[in-house]
Structures are given as C-alpha cells and as structure tokens.
Amino acid sequence: MSRPAFLAPVAHKLDNYLRMYRRRKGLSQDEVAFLLGAETGTLVSRYERGRRRPSLETALAYEAAFGVPARELFGGIFQSVERDVTKRASRLARKLSAAAPRPQSARALDLLSALSSGPACAPDKRP
C-alpha cells in the first residue's frame, strides 16, 4: 500500500548536479571550462564540489551547454531558494491583507497565494 501524497517526504536534493551532467555529456572539466569561458577546469571543479557558487551568467552558460534548466542543474540550491521565497510570500500576503487595499492588491495577493502554496506548485501553473 502506498503512502498518501501528503505524507510523502520531500526529497532533499544535492546542491548541484553539474558533475553528473558533465559526465553524461562525456566532457572533461577543462572542456566545460572552455565552454564557460574559464581558463582551466579548476573553477569547474569548485562549482561541482559546491566550494563556489557560479554567477548567474555562468549558471545560464551551464544551462546552454548541457541543455538542462538551471533549476535542475542546481536542484538543491533552487529547492532552498524556493522554500525561502514561499515563506516570505506567506508573510507578505499577511502584511498586504492587513494593509489598506490598493488597486493592484488583488493581483499581488493572487500571486502570493500561488507562491505560498509551496514548492509543489509548478511555476508555469502560477497566475
């Protein structure tokens, strides 16, 4: 008998999956460094081991090189950021609900409600 969905544990993801995708594509760290515009594979090694976080430009270069969305390449980091945004969205929704209404309040509250529903809510299903 399977567990109900609401009891299923949320899988903690690794901070990144760069090494796995690099190896799947058959590339060395030096070759990935070349694609990223870096001098050597040392920087790639640091990214893969989580000793350094890439800039947005580098994260997007990884996405372009591997054909995998950055949110999947950096799954654990994305999961952590998403969880923080969800918590802040709940707090902001309470704050806006208690404040005097503005013309755009309804739209903002709709967005915050979708964000507050948690990580299970896919971004393409949000208003």
GROMACS elastic network, one bead per residue, 0.5 to 0.9 nm:
[ bonds ]
;  ai    aj funct       b0    kb
    2     5     6  0.87652   500
    3     6     6  0.82032   500
    3     7     6  0.63699   500
    3     8     6  0.64715   500
    4     7     6  0.54864   500
    4     8     6  0.66293   500
    5     8     6  0.51705   500
    5     9     6  0.86714   500
    6     9     6  0.82676   500
    8    11     6  0.88620   500
    9    12     6  0.89109   500
   12    75     6  0.89786   500
   12    76     6  0.68603   500
   12    79     6  0.80607   500
   13    16     6  0.79474   500
   13    74     6  0.88396   500
   13    75     6  0.58547   500
   13    77     6  0.82647   500
   13    79     6  0.74260   500
   14    17     6  0.68933   500
   14    74     6  0.77805   500
   14    75     6  0.64054   500
   14    77     6  0.78872   500
   15    50     6  0.70114   500
   15    73     6  0.85316   500
   15    74     6  0.56861   500
   15    75     6  0.58850   500
   15    77     6  0.50579   500
   15    78     6  0.80464   500
   15    79     6  0.86796   500
   15    80     6  0.89875   500
   16    19     6  0.81272   500
   16    20     6  0.89907   500
   16    47     6  0.83155   500
   16    48     6  0.69244   500
   16    49     6  0.83854   500
   16    50     6  0.73843   500
   16    72     6  0.78602   500
   16    73     6  0.54986   500
   16    75     6  0.56728   500
   16    76     6  0.61654   500
   16    77     6  0.70967   500
   17    20     6  0.54174   500
   17    21     6  0.63841   500
   17    22     6  0.86168   500
   17    48     6  0.73792   500
   17    72     6  0.75365   500
   17    73     6  0.50575   500
   17    74     6  0.62583   500
   17    75     6  0.72432   500
   17    76     6  0.88805   500
   18    21     6  0.53373   500
   18    22     6  0.59714   500
   18    23     6  0.85311   500
   18    44     6  0.86995   500
   18    47     6  0.76454   500
   18    48     6  0.54851   500
   18    49     6  0.88679   500
   18    62     6  0.82381   500
   18    73     6  0.59542   500
   18    74     6  0.76402   500
   19    22     6  0.50271   500
   19    23     6  0.60575   500
   19    24     6  0.84816   500
   19    29     6  0.87239   500
   19    44     6  0.89200   500
   19    45     6  0.84271   500
   19    47     6  0.89309   500
   19    48     6  0.56324   500
   19    49     6  0.84220   500
   20    23     6  0.53043   500
   20    24     6  0.61564   500
   20    25     6  0.87243   500
   21    25     6  0.61976   500
   21    26     6  0.86125   500
   21    27     6  0.89840   500
   21    66     6  0.69627   500
   21    68     6  0.85784   500
   21    73     6  0.79079   500
   22    25     6  0.52353   500
   22    26     6  0.63387   500
   22    27     6  0.55349   500
   22    28     6  0.72172   500
   22    29     6  0.77750   500
   22    32     6  0.75298   500
   22    66     6  0.75506   500
   23    27     6  0.59317   500
   23    28     6  0.74807   500
   24    27     6  0.78205   500
   25    66     6  0.74373   500
   27    30     6  0.80924   500
   27    31     6  0.59329   500
   27    32     6  0.64908   500
   28    31     6  0.51097   500
   28    32     6  0.63371   500
   28    33     6  0.85478   500
   28    41     6  0.79028   500
   29    32     6  0.51359   500
   29    33     6  0.60525   500
   29    34     6  0.86356   500
   29    40     6  0.77954   500
   29    42     6  0.75526   500
   29    43     6  0.85726   500
   29    44     6  0.58810   500
   29    45     6  0.68169   500
   30    34     6  0.62579   500
   30    35     6  0.87937   500
   30    38     6  0.86254   500
   30    39     6  0.81502   500
   30    40     6  0.54629   500
   30    42     6  0.78320   500
   30    44     6  0.77399   500
   31    34     6  0.50807   500
   31    35     6  0.64597   500
   31    36     6  0.87449   500
   31    40     6  0.85041   500
   31    41     6  0.74166   500
   32    35     6  0.50129   500
   32    36     6  0.61860   500
   32    37     6  0.85649   500
   32    38     6  0.84348   500
   32    40     6  0.89031   500
   32    41     6  0.71693   500
   32    44     6  0.71559   500
   32    62     6  0.84026   500
   32    65     6  0.81438   500
   33    36     6  0.50094   500
   33    37     6  0.60606   500
   33    39     6  0.65224   500
   33    40     6  0.57441   500
   33    41     6  0.52183   500
   33    42     6  0.82231   500
   33    43     6  0.73268   500
   33    44     6  0.60937   500
   34    37     6  0.50469   500
   34    38     6  0.56844   500
   34    39     6  0.68312   500
   34    40     6  0.73821   500
   34    41     6  0.81564   500
   35    38     6  0.76031   500
   35    61     6  0.77083   500
   35    62     6  0.83689   500
   35    65     6  0.70335   500
   36    39     6  0.89697   500
   36    44     6  0.88898   500
   36    58     6  0.64819   500
   36    61     6  0.59382   500
   36    62     6  0.71144   500
   36    65     6  0.81732   500
   37    58     6  0.87939   500
   37    61     6  0.89997   500
   38    41     6  0.76064   500
   38    43     6  0.73650   500
   38    44     6  0.83938   500
   39    42     6  0.84606   500
   39    43     6  0.82690   500
   40    43     6  0.65986   500
   40    44     6  0.77627   500
   41    45     6  0.61846   500
   41    46     6  0.87086   500
   42    45     6  0.50529   500
   42    46     6  0.63860   500
   42    47     6  0.88101   500
   43    46     6  0.50455   500
   43    47     6  0.63466   500
   43    48     6  0.86626   500
   43    52     6  0.81462   500
   44    47     6  0.50728   500
   44    48     6  0.61208   500
   44    49     6  0.86033   500
   45    48     6  0.50468   500
   45    49     6  0.61142   500
   45    50     6  0.85024   500
   45    51     6  0.84499   500
   46    49     6  0.52238   500
   46    50     6  0.60723   500
   46    52     6  0.54588   500
   46    53     6  0.81639   500
   47    50     6  0.51286   500
   47    51     6  0.61373   500
   47    52     6  0.51872   500
   47    53     6  0.59623   500
   47    54     6  0.66198   500
   48    51     6  0.77231   500
   48    52     6  0.83283   500
   49    52     6  0.77674   500
   50    53     6  0.65948   500
   53    59     6  0.88711   500
   54    57     6  0.78119   500
   54    58     6  0.55608   500
   54    59     6  0.59529   500
   55    58     6  0.51359   500
   55    59     6  0.61864   500
   55    60     6  0.85949   500
   56    59     6  0.50338   500
   56    60     6  0.61396   500
   56    61     6  0.85032   500
   57    60     6  0.51766   500
   57    61     6  0.61409   500
   57    62     6  0.87339   500
   58    62     6  0.62235   500
   58    63     6  0.86047   500
   59    62     6  0.51168   500
   59    63     6  0.63638   500
   59    64     6  0.87707   500
   59    70     6  0.61984   500
   59    73     6  0.84047   500
   59    74     6  0.84532   500
   60    64     6  0.61671   500
   60    65     6  0.85303   500
   60    69     6  0.82937   500
   60    70     6  0.65725   500
   61    64     6  0.50008   500
   61    65     6  0.60112   500
   61    66     6  0.85073   500
   62    65     6  0.50495   500
   62    66     6  0.59525   500
   62    67     6  0.79267   500
   62    68     6  0.79289   500
   62    69     6  0.86274   500
   62    70     6  0.73249   500
   62    73     6  0.80154   500
   63    66     6  0.54321   500
   63    67     6  0.53624   500
   63    68     6  0.51324   500
   63    69     6  0.53941   500
   63    70     6  0.54490   500
   63    73     6  0.75593   500
   64    67     6  0.53094   500
   64    68     6  0.73721   500
   64    69     6  0.83393   500
   65    68     6  0.81363   500
   66    69     6  0.85138   500
   68    71     6  0.83711   500
   68    72     6  0.67095   500
   68    73     6  0.66866   500
   69    72     6  0.54445   500
   69    73     6  0.64369   500
   69    74     6  0.87205   500
   70    74     6  0.58799   500
   70    75     6  0.79290   500
   70    78     6  0.85331   500
   71    74     6  0.53188   500
   71    75     6  0.54693   500
   71    76     6  0.86205   500
   71    77     6  0.81167   500
   71    78     6  0.56320   500
   71    79     6  0.83769   500
   72    76     6  0.85027   500
   72    78     6  0.78829   500
   73    76     6  0.87885   500
   73    78     6  0.89889   500
   74    77     6  0.54765   500
   74    78     6  0.59949   500
   74    79     6  0.85625   500
   75    78     6  0.50740   500
   75    79     6  0.60088   500
   75    80     6  0.86429   500
   76    80     6  0.62186   500
   76    81     6  0.86071   500
   77    80     6  0.51902   500
   77    81     6  0.61918   500
   77    82     6  0.85070   500
   78    81     6  0.50853   500
   78    82     6  0.59140   500
   78    83     6  0.84707   500
   79    82     6  0.51213   500
   79    83     6  0.61369   500
   79    84     6  0.87045   500
   79   119     6  0.77174   500
   80    83     6  0.51626   500
   80    84     6  0.63321   500
   80    85     6  0.87290   500
   81    84     6  0.51460   500
   81    85     6  0.61809   500
   81    86     6  0.85811   500
   82    85     6  0.51034   500
   82    86     6  0.60937   500
   82    87     6  0.87047   500
   82   115     6  0.89815   500
   82   118     6  0.81114   500
   82   119     6  0.64479   500
   83    86     6  0.51082   500
   83    87     6  0.63821   500
   83    88     6  0.87756   500
   83   118     6  0.72315   500
   83   119     6  0.66378   500
   84    87     6  0.52151   500
   84    88     6  0.62621   500
   84    89     6  0.85645   500
   85    88     6  0.50766   500
   85    89     6  0.59447   500
   85    90     6  0.86558   500
   85   115     6  0.76268   500
   85   116     6  0.83070   500
   86    89     6  0.50719   500
   86    90     6  0.64205   500
   86    91     6  0.88657   500
   86   112     6  0.83983   500
   86   115     6  0.55727   500
   86   117     6  0.74620   500
   86   118     6  0.57269   500
   86   119     6  0.73659   500
   87    90     6  0.53204   500
   87    91     6  0.65365   500
   87    92     6  0.87875   500
   87   115     6  0.87690   500
   87   116     6  0.68605   500
   87   118     6  0.83623   500
   88    91     6  0.50801   500
   88    92     6  0.60597   500
   88    93     6  0.84999   500
   88   116     6  0.82417   500
   89    92     6  0.50587   500
   89    93     6  0.59942   500
   89    94     6  0.86307   500
   89   111     6  0.87063   500
   89   112     6  0.52829   500
   89   113     6  0.76023   500
   89   114     6  0.89379   500
   89   115     6  0.61846   500
   89   116     6  0.55878   500
   90    93     6  0.51399   500
   90    94     6  0.63758   500
   90    95     6  0.87141   500
   90   112     6  0.68028   500
   90   113     6  0.74123   500
   90   115     6  0.78606   500
   90   116     6  0.52408   500
   90   117     6  0.86893   500
   91    94     6  0.52525   500
   91    95     6  0.62958   500
   91    96     6  0.87649   500
   91   116     6  0.89558   500
   92    96     6  0.60880   500
   92    97     6  0.84377   500
   92   109     6  0.88247   500
   92   112     6  0.75102   500
   93    96     6  0.51599   500
   93    97     6  0.59820   500
   93    98     6  0.85906   500
   93   108     6  0.81789   500
   93   109     6  0.60141   500
   93   112     6  0.58685   500
   93   113     6  0.71802   500
   93   116     6  0.84096   500
   94    97     6  0.51198   500
   94    98     6  0.62860   500
   94    99     6  0.87610   500
   95    98     6  0.53260   500
   95    99     6  0.63568   500
   96    99     6  0.50684   500
   96   100     6  0.77328   500
   96   101     6  0.77504   500
   96   105     6  0.73126   500
   96   108     6  0.85277   500
   96   109     6  0.74923   500
   97   100     6  0.78384   500
   97   101     6  0.77204   500
   97   105     6  0.83365   500
   97   109     6  0.78039   500
   98   101     6  0.85422   500
   99   102     6  0.87387   500
  101   104     6  0.81798   500
  101   105     6  0.59895   500
  101   106     6  0.83464   500
  102   105     6  0.50882   500
  102   106     6  0.81063   500
  103   106     6  0.73579   500
  103   107     6  0.86593   500
  104   107     6  0.55079   500
  104   108     6  0.62938   500
  104   109     6  0.86880   500
  105   108     6  0.50436   500
  105   109     6  0.59487   500
  105   110     6  0.84752   500
  106   109     6  0.51314   500
  106   110     6  0.61365   500
  106   111     6  0.87307   500
  107   110     6  0.50825   500
  107   111     6  0.63636   500
  107   112     6  0.86611   500
  107   127     6  0.88350   500
  108   111     6  0.52111   500
  108   112     6  0.61396   500
  108   113     6  0.85085   500
  109   113     6  0.58757   500
  109   114     6  0.85049   500
  110   113     6  0.51260   500
  110   114     6  0.63284   500
  110   115     6  0.86955   500
  110   126     6  0.89007   500
  110   127     6  0.72534   500
  111   114     6  0.51746   500
  111   115     6  0.62037   500
  111   116     6  0.85074   500
  111   126     6  0.70667   500
  111   127     6  0.62458   500
  112   116     6  0.58287   500
  112   117     6  0.85189   500
  113   117     6  0.62830   500
  114   117     6  0.53416   500
  114   118     6  0.77373   500
  114   121     6  0.72328   500
  114   123     6  0.89752   500
  114   125     6  0.86270   500
  114   126     6  0.58449   500
  114   127     6  0.73857   500
  115   118     6  0.60241   500
  115   119     6  0.79117   500
  115   121     6  0.74032   500
  115   123     6  0.85950   500
  115   126     6  0.76243   500
  116   119     6  0.84165   500
  116   121     6  0.89050   500
  117   120     6  0.74225   500
  117   121     6  0.64661   500
  118   121     6  0.59483   500
  119   122     6  0.73175   500
  121   124     6  0.85449   500
  121   125     6  0.69447   500
  121   126     6  0.73501   500
  122   125     6  0.54047   500
  122   126     6  0.68825   500
  123   126     6  0.53342   500
  123   127     6  0.86446   500
  124   127     6  0.80213   500
